[in-house]
């Protein structure tokens, strides 16, 4: 239906309010509204709640090609481009519940079929139930908007307007959707609820606090984060200005938001890098500092406290040379002069005084940054190398000692190449073999080795090349420069694959004296063996003679008496039991004497009886002769088990001692004592015989045999005797080695 003039007047009044706000009208005659509407290039219209045009001003023909009568009574949807219908409906549906200005742009079909960009300004009147609108050609604004949008896209800036009273956004630019990661078709109307759903949870309180206090601010800036639906965090910088009414109350805010994620990320990265650098400076092993041209400290890293025991403040404004060892100061001063003409100078190692007064070895790289306005000095990057310097000095000292040992020692150090030629020989060759080193380098080793040992030396070298562990060393003669042969003992190790050696490393030493000594020892050993053999033969002969005498003097005489008794009984010269009893007694004496001789000659039954049992048996057999009384004492011998060698040695020593006592001493009493003490088996032989002079008897065969048997088992042998005082023999065997 058509709109009445009164409604038009109301519409005009509302249009004025929408366009210019409230103001006091001047007191003069009101203008002709109809003429006024015809003169306005913008289209003034009203639309009911169903979207039907109720009034359209005459300017519609010029803007859209339609007369007002062609549009009134028709739904505005018939004129809108299909792609803009949904957006327009959403915008129009919002203001029905509040008197809110809406500004938006959409596309209308011109009567000739072309598209016209229309910029709308609308206000809903709840009393009239009408939407009063003003439409104008938005082509020019569209171009400006495109340029603005493009600029905003490039700068990642969006603009907005917000109605404080209605708590709603009256305008947001398209770039806001892009910044916030929203689809404008999914969210055609940007609302406060959408905004708060995107604010980062950690920033919500801060942003809400600022949003609820616009009355205290005319303009403000703040930064916060949003959490887009795709999970991306975007940093936002917001600029806002508050529009107030005549009473000073906030009614509207306008502002911009800018995506500052790149700048913020760069700033965060820079801050992180600065923190890392600061951490490296404060906690690293490198000491950083800045000095001026005169060497005065301008800056010192905080980690000097941990590294050298100084506080940074103790060094600032002090001269570097105050902390340099006097012997190293000249080098540092020279470097400071040199750095004026060079970009970088390496210093060190030099000594720097620590906070506790000790000297630390330092290495420093000095860089000239005098022309750099951010530094204006010489940067010094230092490292404490005391441990390394100490090890290097120790290694150098060790090398010097090694060279001294090699050049002045008794051993020759030689390197033989694959062709068995001398590749290196130590300087002490002159003292040992008479040659200068250059006389041997390049010469074959076999030119100087005796032909009788050449084959053995060659075989030893082959072992070194093939299997280094199999080589045991070789003794050979080497030709001295003066023409005589010197015995050497040489041992080689394979270093062919070692790039610093590339040959066989030979250690050779002169053994002339050892060879001569060995020859003498060998001859003495032969002589000793001959002596021993002679002693054994003499002993055997003596034993045989002794056996013969004992058989002749004892057994033979007794047997002769037995024979006489038998002849007397058989001839009838004497009859009776008494004669047979005497013959039987004499026969038993012969048996005992033969047993005694047998015991002295045979070894004990080793492995079948213990050492103690064999000695008891030996003592019993001697006591049967009634020529001497022998007492055997044993302490701790019941559980003792000894080796066969020790068993036989103890038995023979006791046997030899008892034989000597029976033959020469004429003793009436003797003691054999055997005991364990301190891991030793101690044997004591003691008699009360005539004794003898040790000076005259020390080399007797019996004593020599006893001593030899003891020494063969690493035992100590000690004898004490003198004429008229008997004899005392002590032998100590190491039980741990023999048991």
Secondary structure, 3 states (H helix, E strand, C coil): CCCCHHHHHHHHHHHHHHHHCCCCCCCCCCCCHHHHHHHCCCEEEEEECCCEEEEECCCHHHHHCCCHHHHCCCEHHHCECHHHHHHHHHHHHHHHHCCCEEEEEEEEECCCCCEEEEEEEEEEECCCCEEEEEEEECHHHHHHHHHHHHHHHHHCEEEEEEECCCCEEEEECHHHHHHHCCCCCCCCCCCHHHHHHHECHHHHHHHHHHHCCHHHCCEEEEEEEEECCCCCEEEEEEEEEEEECCCCCEEEEEEEEEECHHHHHHHHHHHHHHHHHHHHHHHCCEEEEEECCCCEEEEECCCHHHHHCCCHHHHCCCEHHHHECHHHHHHHHHHHHHCCCCCEEEEEEEEEECCCCCEEEEEEEEEEECCCCCCCEEEEEEEECHHHHHHHHHHHHHHHHHHHHHHHCCEEEEEECCCCEEEEECCCHHHHHCCCHHHHCCCEHHHCECHHHHHHHHHHHHHHHHCHHHCCCEEEEEECCCCCEEEEEEEEEEECCCCCCCEEEEEEEECHHHHHHHHHHHHHHHHHHHHHHHHHHHHHHHHHHHHHHHHHHHHHHHHHHHHHHHHHHHHCCCCCHHHHHHHHHHHHHHHHHHHHHHHHHCCCCECCECHHHHHHHHHHHHHCCCCCEEEEEEECCCCCCCCHHHHHHHHHHHHHHHHHHHHHHCCCEEEEEEEEECCEEEEEEEECCCCCCHHHHCCCHHHHHHHHHHHHCCCEEEEEECCCCCEEEEEEEEHHHHC
